[in-house]
Amino acid sequence: MGRSRSEASELLHAKFVRVRRRRDNGLVEFDFAIGTPEVFVELIMPEAAFDDFCRTNAVVDLTGQPVLDGDFSARLSRVLAGQGE
């Protein structure tokens, strides 16, 4: 039914970033995800802080790779329409 504790723990250790934009003022706009790259938060921070953030979190950099959001978009549309998952 659900994931085992070790599977869940492994999933939470997978962290991803995708740089969206590097601004002229030194700020980096990026997506950050834990567990699955399709569900993310958008963040912005100075480049030095971004580099430290990536090192600290041992992220997988997905910048330049295609965004696979079809399944997530479909699920989100159903949830927003009140149809559950």
Buried (B, 14 or more C-beta within 10 A) or exposed (E): EEEEEEEEEEEEEBBBBBBEEEEEEEBBBBBBBBBEBBBBEEBEBEEEBBEEBBEEBEBBEBEEEEEEEEEBEEBBEEEEEEEEE
